[in-house]
Amino acid sequence: MTRDLLRFATAGSVDDGKSTLVGRLLYDTKSVLADQIEAVQRASVDKGLATPDLSLLVDGLRAEREQGITIDVAYRYFGTPTREFVLADTPGHVQYTRNTVTGASTAELAVLLVDARHGVVEQTRRHAAVLALLRVPRLVLAINKIDLVDYDEAVLAAIAKDFAGLARSLGFADEAVVTIPVSALVGDNVVERSARTPWYDGPTLLGHLESVPVAGPEVAAPFRMPVQYVIRPRTEELHDYRGYAGQVAAGTVRPGDEVVVLPGGGRTTVERVDTADGPLAAAGAGRSVTVLLTDDIDIARGDVLASATAPPRLTDALDATLCWLSDKPLRPGARLLLKHGARTTQVIVGALGERLDTDTVSYVDAPEQLGINDIARVSLRTADPLPVDDYADIRATGSFLLIDPSTGNTLAAGLVGSPLRLAT
């Protein structure tokens, strides 16, 4: 039986206990090898600790271990009999906001930690704003270190109420946010329910991760599939075979569906949906397939197959939100490369718009240039028209990268439209 997969990220302020929480999840689900546990135990003894420091299971870089902080996105893979998980543990420091963007960009859920002693702080607000910007559909507010406030129910209620107001202002629905009191250090409500919180009747963190629906908004969206490769075997058995391989980015494709090929604009019908295991009656978002069409249309890598009744818009002028990832500042007039799906084209940066102040979670006046970790609106002009959707509607076709043409380095993550709509 195939288990489904949940991609989730952790975020929170420095010293809120993210790495310890991730270590606790790995340790209590028996997802850690014996030699790793022994290494952590030895390192903990060397540090003079009476109990194992489970954060060492996650903080893999030497600089992270020595400083006791997370400075890069640490990906971890683990599973239970119910579900498999890909976890991105993101840094807490404000100067690593770009790393949080990277880690949360593919997440279907985010676990946002707060320290029970401090409640919602500025970095909580920053991370919540980034998660809202990236349209992460579900949040867990994990109130950590409840053992340090004597398991006081009133503390939980006050923090949950404070965060609920912030979440609503960022556009999160009440049902999208779940609050769980935990102690990563001793394991309360992480994998096992704690007898020390009889007033809490909700799920454990792992229980929620195992039961939350995996299907995101892309499943119900119109069909989108960037073409990664054109398959032409030209063998005796498959002399006339011409298939278009890629991953379904949104919606569902079935034989008989009418599709449009963009940017060319040709229309045709799906003849068959192939996989290595044989043809499918339907393929949904996230499935890698080869699509065969009834008509012989000129299609190349980088083209997009889309629903003919609800196609993306084709444009060479983008109003977008940029998360600037580079030390090199961005100024209007810059000529860069833009990668959208499997297509790369030249782009000119136009006017810079409002910048998101993540300290106050509000938009401020346009800057003269963008520096590392800045998030701002920007206008772009591409050399070729691109089939795009608003990021708020379909993440896959609403996102892109900006690339330095001289080095090939990624400079920015871009979101088409204005995905963060702040409540007034």
N, C-alpha and C positions, 0 to 999 in steps of 0.2 A: 504494500500500500504506500502510495506517495504522500508524504507530508507536505503541507503548504509551507510557505516561507514568509516571514515577517522581517522587514528591514526597519530598524529603529535606531535612533540616536539619543545620546545623553548630552545634557547641557546644564550649566549652572555656574555659580560664582566659584572663585578659587576657595579651596578648603571646605566646600560643601560636602565632599565625600563621594564624588562621581566614580573615581577609580576604585575606591573601596566597595562601592555598590556593585560595580561591574565584576570585581573580583569575587564578591559574595555570590553573585548569580552563577558565575562559572564554577565556584567551589561547591556550592550546595546542589547544583545540578550534575555534579560529578563530570564536568566537562574539562577537567584539568588532569594532565598526566602526573603520575606519582613523582617523577623526577623534578617536575616544575614545583610541586608542593614542597618537596625537600629543599629545593633551592630557596624558596621563599622563607621557609622555616629557618634556614641557616642565616639568611640575610637579616631576618627579624631579630634573631639572637645577637648578631653582630651589632645591631642598633640598640640593644638593651631592652627589647620589647618582650613582654611575658606571653603575648599571643601573636600568631602570624599576622603580618601586615599584608592583607589581601590585595591592597592597591598595587603591590609589586607584580601581580599577575598581569596587569594591564600596562603600567608605565614601563614600556620596554626599552626606551632610549636611556643611555647612561646619564645624560643630562637631566632627564625626568626623574630618575631614581635618586640622583644626588640632591636635586632641589626639592623633591617631594611634590612636584606639580606636573600636570600634563601640558606638553607644548606642541604636540602634533595629534592628528586624528589617528586613533588606534582602532583598527578594525578587528573584531573578534567574531568567530563563527562557533555556534554551539547549537545543541538541539535537545529536545525532550521527546518522549513517545508521542506527543501531540503535534509538535510543530518544530520547524527549523528556524534559526534566527541569524541575521547578519546585524551586528551591533557596531555603531560608530561612536566611540567615546571621544568627545570634542573638548578642546581646551577651555579653561575658565577665564583666562586673562583677556582683557579688552583688546590688547594688541593682536590677539589671535582670532579676531572676529571672522577673518577670511577662512580660517580652518573650520569654524562652526558652519559657515555657508557650505563648504565642501562636504562636510559630514552629514548635514541635514538635507542636502539637495535631492537625495533619492529616498529619504525616509518616509515611511507610511505612518509613523508614530514617533513622538519625541518624549523622553523622560526628562523633565526639567526639575532639578533638585533645588531645594532651599534648605538652609540651616534652621531648625526649629527655634534656635535662640535668636536669630536675626530676622527671620521672615523674608518678605519680598524686598530685595535691595536693587540698586541701580543695574547691576549686571543681570539680575533676573529679568528686568524690564528690557534690557538690550537683547537678550537671547529670545525672549518671547516675541519681540518685534521681528527678529530675523526669521524665526520659525513661522510667523504669520506671513512675512514677505515671501517665503518659499512655499507657502500653501501646504505645510505639513497638516494633514487632515485631523490628526488626533493628538492630544496632549495628556500626559500623566504628570501631575504636580506631586512629586515625591518629597514629603516633608521629612527630612532626614535628621538623625541625632535626637530622636524623641526621648531616648534614655537620659539625655542631658537636661531635659525639662520635666523629669519625673512623670513622663507619660501623661501629661496634662491635656485633657480633651479640649479645654478652652483655648489652649495655644493653637491646636489644629484648626479649630473653628475660625479663629481670628485671621490666621494666615490664609485659609481657604477663601474667606469672604474678601479679603484684600486682593487676592489674585483673580478672583472671579470678575471683579470690576475691570482689571487690566485686560483680561482675556476678552471680555465683551468689547472693550474699546478697540481691540485689534481685529475684531471680526470673527472670533471663535464662538461657535454656538455652545450653549451651556452643556449640551449632551456630548460635546466633543472633548470635554475636560473632565478627568477623573482625579480625585485627590486621595493619596494613600500615605498614611503615616508609617515610616520605616526607621529602623536603625541598621545601617549597613554594617556597623562594627560587630554587633551581637546577633544580627539576623532577624530582627523583629519584622514580620510581615513582608519579607523579601521573597523567600521561597516557602517558608513555614509560617502559619498564622501564630501570632503572639498571644499568650495568655495574659500579658501585661497591658493589653489594650482591649478589655472586654467591651468598651463603649464603641468600638469600631466593628461594623458588620459588613464591610465591603471586601473586595478580593485582595489577595496578596498581589505583589507586583508581578510575580511569575504567572499567577493565575489569570491576571488581566491580560498579560502579553500572550498567553496561550489561547484566550477566548475572544479577543477583540477581532472584529471582521478584518480580513486582509484586503479585500477588494477595495480599491480606491476609486475616485471619481472617473479615472480614465476608462474603467470598464463600461460605463454607461455613455461615454462620449462617442461622437461620430468616428468612423474608422479612419485611422492614419497608419501608414507604414512606409518609412524611408527605405528606399532600395539600397541594400548594401552590396549586392553582387548579382550579375546576370549569369545564369547557369545555362551553358550550351555544351552538353557532353559530346555531341556529334559522333556517337557510336552507332553501330548497326542497329542495336536494340532501341536507341533513343535518338534516331537520326534528326527528327524535327522538334525535339524537346527544347523549349525556351521557357525558363522559369525565372522569377524575380524573387531573390532571397532577402530576408530582413526580419526584424522583430516587430511584431504588431505593437505600435506605440500607444494606441488608444482604440477603443471600440472593439468590434468583432467583424470578421470577414467570413463569408460563406460562398460556396458555389452559387452562381446566379445573381450575385450582387452586382449592381452597376457601379463602376468606379471611374474616377477621373485621374489622369496622370499629370502631375504638375512638376515643373512650370509649363510644360508643353501644351496642356489643355485637352489632349486626346481622351475620348471616352470609350469605354468598352465594358465587357462583362467578365466576371471571374468564372473561369471554367473549372478549376480544381485548386485545392489547397493541399500541398504535399508536405510531408515530414520524412525524416529518415525511417520512421516506423510505418509509413503508409499515409494515404490521404485522410483528411479530416472533414467532418461535416461542418465544423466551425472552429475558428481559432480566435481567442480573445487576447486582450492586452497582456503583454509579457511573453507571449508564445513566439518562438522563432519558427518561421515557415518559409516555404517557397510557393509563390502564387503563380498560377498559369492563367493566361487570359485568352479569350476567344478570338481576339483580333491581333494582328501583327503590327504593333505600334513601336515607334522608336523610343526606347526606354534605356536609361543609363544609370549607373551608380550616382546617387545623390538626388534622383527624382523621388517624388512622393506619390504613393498610391493612396487615394482618399475617397471617402464617400461622395458619390456624384450628387446626392441630394443635399449634403451639408459639407461642402468643401472648405478648406482654409482659404484665407484671402491671399492673393498674390500681390506683393508690393516690394518696392525697392526703397521705401521710406519707413523707418521704424521709430516709433516713440517707445522707449524702453527704460527699464531700471537696471543700472549697472552696479555690481558689487566688485569694486576695484581690488585686485589681488596682488598688484605689483608694487615694488619699491619705486619704480619709475613712474612719475606723475602723468596723468592724462590731461591733455589740453585740447580745446577745440581745434579742428583742422588736421588732427592726426590721421595718418593713413595706415590702416591695419588690415588684418585678415579676420574674417568672421566665419566661424564654423557652425553650421546649422544642420543637425542630423548628420548625413553623410556628405554634405555639400560644403565646400569652402569657396568663398568669394572675397573680393576686395571691398573695403568699406572706408568711408570718410566720416569722422566724428564731427557732428554739428554742434549746436548750442548745448551747454550744460544747463539742466534745470534744477529744481529744488533738491536739496540734500536732506537725507533722513538723519536727524540728530537722535542717535540711539540712546543718549543719556536721558532725554526728555520724551522720547518716542513721539516726535513731532517733526514736521517738515520745516526747514529754514531756507533762507535765501540761497540762490544758486552760487556755488563757489567759482573761483577763476580757474581752478584745476582740481582734479581728484587725486588724493593720496591713498596710500595703502589702507585698506579696511573701510574706505568711504563707500557709502551707498547713495546713489543719486539718480535722478532722471536725466535722460540724454536723448538727443535725436541723432539718428544715423542714416546714411545714404549708402546703399549697397550697389555694387557694379551690376549685379544680376538680380532680377526679381525673385523673391523667396516665398514659398507657401507657408504662412505662419498663422498661428492662433494666439489669442491672448493667453499668457501664462496662467492666469486665473481660471481659464477654461480647460486647457490641455497643456500639462507641463512639458511633455516631450517636444511638441512642435512650437511651444511658446518660449523655449530657452535656447541659448546659443553661447558660444565662447568667442572672446576676442583674443587674437594671437599676434605676437610680434613677428612681422614677416622676416626680420633679419636673423632672429634666433630660434623661432619656433616655440618660444615660451608662452604659456597661457597668461594673459594679462587681466582678464575680467570674465565674470559670469554674468550673462545678460538675461533679463526677463522681459518679454514683450508686453507692453502695456503698463498699467499701474496696479500690480497685484495686491498692494497693501493700501487698503482704504480705511483710514483712521476715523473712528467715530468722533463727532464733535460734541 
